[in-house]
Amino acid sequence: MIHSLAGGDMRFNNLYDIIKVEILEGMNQGDKNWFLGNASLNLKDGDIVIVPLGRNETFTKAKVLRVDKNVPEHNFPIPIKRMKEVIRKVDNEL
């Protein structure tokens, strides 16, 4: 087990794919947000995806700006509890 310099344990976190997107529709158009990826979607920069936004999780289109693979939870740009997951990839758009 690895110990931090402060004497605590560093736990081994799961690894996740995280996706940075630019919202393409609605009032949030142009906003950039982070989402959890799904390895089975095989996303890459420039892909168009559907993501949930807001409390009602309204589905909207977004463009993938960046894909970071195998990121441990402690390196996330925002807390994992606040991250939502990409719903699906849109085929043959833009």
Backbone torsions as a table, in degrees:
resi	resn	phi	psi	omega
1	MET	NA	140.0	180.0
2	ILE	-92.3	138.2	177.9
3	HIS	-111.6	142.1	175.7
4	SER	-76.3	168.6	179.1
5	LEU	-63.8	-24.7	179.9
6	ALA	-82.1	-2.6	176.5
7	GLY	97.0	-1.0	178.8
8	GLY	-91.1	170.4	177.5
9	ASP	-85.2	139.5	170.2
10	MET	-96.5	117.2	-178.5
11	ARG	-85.1	146.8	177.0
12	PHE	-82.0	115.5	-179.2
13	ASN	-88.8	159.8	172.0
14	ASN	-68.3	158.1	177.1
15	LEU	-103.5	141.1	-176.8
16	TYR	-132.0	156.6	167.2
17	ASP	-93.6	130.1	176.4
18	ILE	-119.7	143.3	-171.1
19	ILE	-124.3	128.0	173.3
20	LYS	-98.5	128.7	-177.0
21	VAL	-128.1	160.0	170.1
22	GLU	-111.5	126.0	-178.9
23	ILE	-70.2	133.8	-175.3
24	LEU	-103.6	-10.8	-174.0
25	GLU	-133.7	160.9	168.3
26	GLY	73.6	-166.2	-176.9
27	MET	-63.5	-24.7	-178.5
28	ASN	-93.5	9.9	-177.8
29	GLN	-53.3	132.4	-179.6
30	GLY	92.9	-18.1	177.3
31	ASP	-65.8	149.3	176.8
32	LYS	-115.4	128.7	-176.3
33	ASN	-135.6	159.2	175.4
34	TRP	-102.8	142.4	177.3
35	PHE	-137.5	156.6	171.2
36	LEU	-75.5	137.2	177.6
37	GLY	-93.6	171.1	176.6
38	ASN	-126.1	116.2	-174.5
39	ALA	-55.0	-31.0	-178.1
40	SER	-69.1	-18.3	178.8
41	LEU	-77.6	-20.2	178.6
42	ASN	50.9	54.7	-176.4
43	LEU	-77.2	150.4	175.8
44	LYS	-141.7	165.6	179.7
45	ASP	-54.5	135.9	178.3
46	GLY	94.2	-15.0	178.0
47	ASP	-65.3	149.7	174.0
48	ILE	-101.1	131.1	-176.8
49	VAL	-130.7	165.5	172.3
50	ILE	-105.7	128.6	-179.5
51	VAL	-129.7	152.1	176.2
52	PRO	-86.9	135.1	178.7
53	LEU	-125.2	145.2	173.6
54	GLY	76.6	179.5	-179.7
55	ARG	-64.5	-33.9	179.8
56	ASN	-84.4	-1.0	-179.5
57	GLU	51.1	51.1	175.7
58	THR	-65.5	128.4	-179.5
59	PHE	-76.9	133.4	179.9
60	THR	-144.6	159.6	179.9
61	LYS	-83.1	146.6	177.9
62	ALA	-147.3	154.1	177.8
63	LYS	-104.4	131.9	179.3
64	VAL	-72.6	122.5	177.8
65	LEU	-98.0	-30.4	-173.8
66	ARG	-158.8	141.2	175.7
67	VAL	-124.9	118.4	175.0
68	ASP	-108.8	119.8	-176.1
69	LYS	-100.4	147.8	174.7
70	ASN	55.8	51.7	-179.6
71	VAL	-96.1	126.8	175.9
72	PRO	-71.3	148.4	-175.3
73	GLU	-53.9	-36.7	-177.5
74	HIS	-70.7	-7.2	177.2
75	ASN	-105.3	9.1	-178.9
76	PHE	-67.9	147.1	177.6
77	PRO	-71.6	-22.8	175.3
78	ILE	-139.4	160.2	-179.4
79	PRO	-59.8	141.3	-178.2
80	ILE	-60.4	-29.8	-180.0
81	LYS	-63.6	-25.0	-179.3
82	ARG	-92.9	-8.3	-176.5
83	MET	-87.0	137.2	174.4
84	LYS	-106.7	165.9	-175.5
85	GLU	-100.7	143.0	173.1
86	VAL	-58.9	132.7	-177.3
87	ILE	-77.8	-53.6	-179.3
88	ARG	-165.6	167.7	176.6
89	LYS	-93.3	141.0	177.4
90	VAL	-96.4	126.5	-178.9
91	ASP	-90.9	145.6	172.4
92	ASN	56.1	44.4	176.8
93	GLU	-120.2	149.8	179.3
94	LEU	51.8	NA	NA
